[in-house]
Amino acid sequence: METAVLYAVSEGVATLTLNRPQVMNAINEALSTELYQSLTEAAANGEVRAVVITGAGRGFCAGQDLGDVMGNDESTATSITPLGDLVRDRYNALIGRLRAMPVPVLAAINGSCAGAGLGLALACDLRFAADDAKFTTAFSRIGLVPDSGTSYFLPRAIGMAKAVEWAWSGEVIDGPTALAWGLVNRLYSKEQVLAKTQDYARDLAKGPTLAYRWTKEALYGNTDATLTEAMEREAQLQEKAGNSEDFHEGVRAFLEKRPPQFHGR
């Protein structure tokens, strides 16, 4: 059976490629399971200091593979598994694992990004997209509501009013629009997007990855915190950062006027 997620590590960067190009990398049980396992493997590998997620073929991820959950009787359009259970068992665990990654995670969005695929991209720390990529929330088009963390991440990325409008309309937007909305960080040509994302990830992999991890904890953890709570979290994380080897190396390198050599310790 073909592997649903390809996993490769080079120069400190793990590249995870969703590998169901015949269905635009739509998510079935095998893909979700293998992606979760690959993320877990990357998190446990001390040599992995950044992760890139991309899609094989023409798409990034078209969302849930409806053929994987629907019964044989097309006239009833009945899901084999209650959708609430599917969301809890498949997507909540996957998005939680992705968001908890201790290293930077970048999405290289090379094509169609829809539904649960959009949630997957939003759960990454940074999103770099091909200029001809297409994005849609998709859920409302089949009478569903946003899941896979989309209702959480989307308003934080583009604002509540725009998120509500887009979730209702299911409009398909292009790369430049996604950039203008703040949905993605950068645009590249479809030929360059993966290589450029991997280049950026390699630069991050050379940096103070402990500081990156704790920066994620501060920024994400303080989203709904009070100022007092946010500042206390900053103090606690700064205490840990100040005790790291990377901090001492950074100070030495600054005083010695040389590039620092960080090791994530």
C-alpha positions in Angstrom: 0.0 0.0 0.0 1.3 3.5 -0.9 2.6 5.6 2.0 0.1 8.4 2.6 2.7 10.7 4.1 6.4 10.9 3.0 8.9 11.7 5.7 12.4 13.0 5.0 15.0 14.8 7.1 17.8 17.0 5.7 19.9 19.7 7.4 17.7 19.7 10.5 14.5 20.1 8.6 11.8 17.3 8.4 9.7 17.6 5.3 6.3 15.9 5.6 4.6 15.4 2.2 0.9 14.5 2.1 1.0 11.8 -0.6 -2.5 11.2 -2.0 -2.1 13.4 -5.2 -4.9 11.5 -7.0 -7.4 13.1 -4.6 -5.6 16.4 -4.0 -4.2 14.9 -0.8 -7.7 14.7 0.8 -7.5 13.3 4.3 -8.5 9.8 5.0 -7.8 7.6 8.0 -4.4 6.5 6.7 -3.2 10.0 5.9 -4.3 11.4 9.3 -2.8 8.5 11.2 0.5 8.7 9.3 0.7 12.5 9.6 0.2 12.2 13.4 2.9 9.6 13.6 5.3 11.6 11.5 4.8 14.7 13.6 5.4 12.6 16.8 8.5 11.2 15.2 9.8 14.6 14.3 9.0 16.0 17.8 11.0 13.1 19.4 14.0 13.5 17.0 16.6 15.8 18.5 18.1 16.3 15.0 14.9 17.8 13.7 14.8 21.6 14.4 12.1 22.6 12.0 9.3 21.0 10.1 7.8 21.7 6.6 4.4 20.3 5.6 3.5 20.3 1.9 1.4 18.3 -0.6 2.3 16.0 -3.5 1.1 16.9 -7.0 -1.1 19.9 -7.7 -2.7 20.4 -4.3 -1.8 21.0 -0.7 -4.9 19.4 0.9 -8.5 19.4 -0.3 -9.8 18.6 3.2 -11.7 15.5 4.3 -12.0 12.7 1.8 -15.8 12.3 1.8 -15.5 8.9 0.2 -13.7 7.7 3.3 -16.7 8.5 5.6 -19.8 8.2 3.5 -21.9 5.0 3.1 -22.5 3.2 -0.1 -26.0 4.6 -0.6 -25.3 8.0 -2.3 -29.0 9.0 -2.2 -28.9 9.3 1.6 -25.5 10.9 2.0 -25.2 9.3 5.4 -21.8 9.2 7.2 -20.6 5.8 8.3 -19.2 7.5 11.5 -21.0 10.3 13.4 -19.2 13.4 12.3 -18.7 14.6 15.9 -16.8 11.4 16.7 -14.8 11.7 13.5 -13.8 15.3 14.4 -12.9 14.3 17.9 -10.9 11.2 17.0 -9.2 12.3 13.8 -8.9 16.0 13.7 -8.8 17.2 17.2 -5.8 14.9 18.0 -4.0 15.8 14.8 -4.4 19.6 15.1 -3.5 19.4 18.8 -0.3 17.4 18.0 0.6 19.9 15.3 0.1 23.0 17.4 2.1 21.4 20.3 5.2 20.8 18.1 8.3 22.0 20.0 9.9 23.3 16.8 8.8 25.8 14.1 6.3 24.3 11.6 5.9 25.8 8.2 3.3 25.0 5.6 4.4 25.1 1.9 1.0 25.5 0.3 1.5 24.4 -3.3 -2.1 24.3 -4.6 -5.7 23.8 -3.4 -6.1 24.3 0.4 -9.7 23.7 1.5 -11.8 22.7 4.5 -9.8 20.6 6.9 -6.7 21.3 4.8 -7.1 24.9 5.6 -7.4 24.0 9.3 -4.2 22.0 8.9 -2.4 25.0 7.3 -3.7 27.4 9.9 -2.3 25.2 12.7 1.2 25.7 11.3 3.3 28.5 12.7 3.9 30.1 9.2 2.3 29.7 5.8 4.1 30.2 2.6 2.0 29.7 -0.5 2.3 29.4 -4.3 0.9 32.5 -6.0 -1.6 30.4 -7.9 -2.8 28.5 -4.8 -6.5 28.5 -4.1 -8.1 28.7 -0.7 -11.6 28.0 0.6 -13.3 27.3 3.9 -15.5 24.9 2.0 -17.6 23.6 5.0 -20.7 25.7 4.3 -20.9 24.4 0.7 -21.9 21.0 2.0 -23.9 22.2 5.0 -21.2 21.8 7.6 -19.5 24.1 10.1 -15.8 24.8 10.3 -13.7 22.2 12.2 -10.1 21.1 12.4 -9.4 24.2 14.5 -10.5 26.5 11.7 -13.1 28.3 13.9 -10.3 29.0 16.4 -7.4 29.9 14.1 -9.2 31.8 11.3 -10.5 34.8 13.3 -7.1 35.2 14.8 -5.5 35.2 11.4 -7.8 37.5 9.4 -10.2 39.1 12.0 -13.6 38.0 13.2 -15.8 39.8 10.6 -13.8 38.6 7.6 -13.7 35.1 9.1 -17.5 35.0 9.5 -18.0 36.3 6.0 -15.7 33.8 4.5 -16.9 30.8 6.5 -20.5 31.6 5.3 -19.6 32.2 1.7 -17.1 29.5 1.1 -15.6 31.8 -1.6 -12.5 30.6 -3.4 -9.7 33.1 -3.0 -6.3 33.2 -4.7 -2.8 33.6 -3.3 -2.5 37.4 -3.5 -5.9 37.7 -1.7 -4.7 35.3 1.0 -1.6 37.4 1.4 -3.6 40.7 1.6 -5.9 39.2 4.2 -3.0 38.0 6.4 -3.9 34.3 5.8 -0.4 33.5 4.5 3.0 35.1 5.3 4.6 35.0 1.8 4.0 34.1 -1.8 6.3 32.4 -4.3 5.9 30.8 -7.7 4.6 27.3 -7.7 8.0 26.1 -8.8 9.7 27.8 -5.9 7.4 27.6 -3.0 8.7 24.3 -1.5 12.4 25.2 -1.9 11.9 28.7 -0.5 10.0 27.3 2.5 12.7 24.7 3.1 15.4 27.4 2.8 13.6 29.4 5.5 13.1 26.4 7.7 16.9 25.6 7.4 17.7 29.1 8.6 15.4 28.6 11.5 17.0 25.2 12.2 20.3 27.0 12.7 18.8 29.4 15.2 18.0 29.2 19.0 15.2 26.7 18.7 14.6 26.6 22.5 13.8 30.3 22.3 11.6 29.7 19.3 9.7 27.0 21.3 9.2 29.3 24.3 8.3 32.2 22.0 5.5 30.0 20.7 4.4 29.3 24.2 4.3 33.0 25.0 2.5 34.2 21.9 0.0 31.3 21.7 -0.5 31.0 25.5 -1.1 34.7 25.9 -3.8 35.0 23.2 -6.6 35.3 25.8 -4.5 36.1 28.9 -4.7 39.3 31.0 -1.7 41.6 30.9 -0.7 40.4 34.3 -1.0 36.7 33.3 1.0 37.4 30.1 3.8 39.2 31.9 4.1 36.4 34.4 4.3 33.8 31.6 7.0 35.9 30.0 9.0 36.0 33.3 8.7 32.3 33.7 9.8 31.5 30.1 12.6 34.1 30.3 13.9 32.4 33.4 14.2 29.1 31.4 15.7 30.8 28.4 18.3 32.6 30.6 19.5 29.2 31.9 19.9 27.7 28.4 23.3 27.1 26.7 21.9 29.0 23.6 21.6 32.2 25.7 25.2 32.0 26.9 26.4 31.2 23.4 24.4 34.1 22.0 26.0 36.5 24.5 29.5 35.2 23.9 29.0 35.5 20.2 27.8 39.0 20.5 30.7 40.1 22.6 33.2 38.3 20.4 31.6 39.7 17.2 31.0 36.4 15.6 27.9 34.4 14.4 26.4 32.3 17.2 26.4 28.5 17.0 23.1 27.5 18.6 22.4 23.8 19.5 18.9 23.9 21.0 20.1 23.3 24.5 
